[in-house]
Amino acid sequence: MILTGVNTGGVEVKASYKGIESRIINVRITDAIISSITISVKALPSDASEASIYSGGKLSFAAEGIYSDGSTSPLTNKVIGIQVLWILPRSMIKAY
């Protein structure tokens, strides 16, 4: 299930199947806007600012959005609403 916020406020989410219920998760829907993006190499600590690979090697990157209310959200594979544009020097790498 994907929950999409339509109005600000709070909502409790839980699942139920054949009389068995999950725990409740409280979701806060805010009017926050994205204020910055951080990137990191998935195999390194999130604060690393350098990485090395050999010619033919591969690195996986992750992007995270930081919002005006201080919340964060992964952006790496977002295709709806937010598109992450990876900027790379074409002469040195092959991105896909």
C-alpha positions in Angstrom: 0.0 0.0 0.0 1.2 3.5 -0.7 -0.2 6.4 1.3 -0.4 9.8 -0.4 -0.9 12.9 1.7 -3.7 15.1 0.4 -4.3 17.5 3.3 -2.1 18.4 6.3 -2.8 16.6 9.6 -2.3 13.2 11.1 -3.6 9.8 10.4 -3.3 6.4 12.0 -2.5 3.5 9.7 -2.9 -0.2 10.5 -3.5 -3.5 8.6 -6.1 -6.1 9.4 -6.5 -9.6 7.9 -8.9 -12.3 9.1 -9.2 -10.7 12.6 -5.5 -10.2 13.0 -4.4 -6.6 13.3 -1.0 -4.9 13.0 0.4 -2.2 15.2 -0.6 1.3 14.5 1.8 3.7 12.7 1.0 7.4 13.2 1.7 9.4 10.0 2.1 13.2 10.0 1.2 15.0 6.8 2.9 18.4 6.6 3.1 21.3 4.1 6.9 21.0 4.2 8.8 21.5 1.0 12.2 20.0 -0.1 15.0 22.4 1.0 18.1 20.4 0.2 19.4 17.0 -1.1 22.3 14.9 0.2 24.0 12.2 -1.8 26.1 9.3 -0.5 27.9 6.2 -1.8 25.8 3.3 -0.6 28.9 1.2 0.5 30.5 4.1 2.5 29.6 6.0 5.6 27.0 8.7 4.7 29.4 11.5 5.5 32.1 10.3 3.2 33.1 12.9 0.5 35.4 10.8 -1.6 35.2 7.3 -3.3 37.5 5.4 -5.6 36.8 2.6 -8.1 38.9 0.8 -10.7 38.2 1.3 -14.4 35.2 -0.9 -15.0 34.1 -0.9 -11.4 30.7 0.3 -10.2 29.4 2.5 -7.3 25.8 2.8 -6.1 24.7 6.2 -5.0 21.7 7.2 -2.8 20.0 10.6 -2.6 17.9 11.9 0.3 15.7 14.9 0.5 15.7 17.2 3.6 12.5 19.1 4.0 11.7 22.5 5.6 10.3 20.8 8.7 13.5 18.8 9.3 12.1 15.5 8.0 14.0 13.4 5.5 12.9 11.0 2.7 14.9 8.8 0.3 14.9 10.1 -3.3 17.2 7.6 -5.0 14.4 5.9 -7.0 11.7 8.5 -7.0 9.9 8.7 -10.2 6.6 10.4 -9.2 6.6 14.0 -8.1 10.4 14.3 -7.8 13.0 13.3 -10.3 16.6 13.2 -9.2 19.0 14.4 -11.9 22.5 12.9 -11.5 25.2 15.2 -12.9 28.3 13.4 -14.0 31.4 14.1 -16.2 30.5 12.1 -19.3 34.2 11.5 -20.3 34.9 9.5 -17.2 31.9 7.4 -16.4 28.9 5.5 -17.7 25.7 6.1 -15.7 22.6 4.0 -15.7 
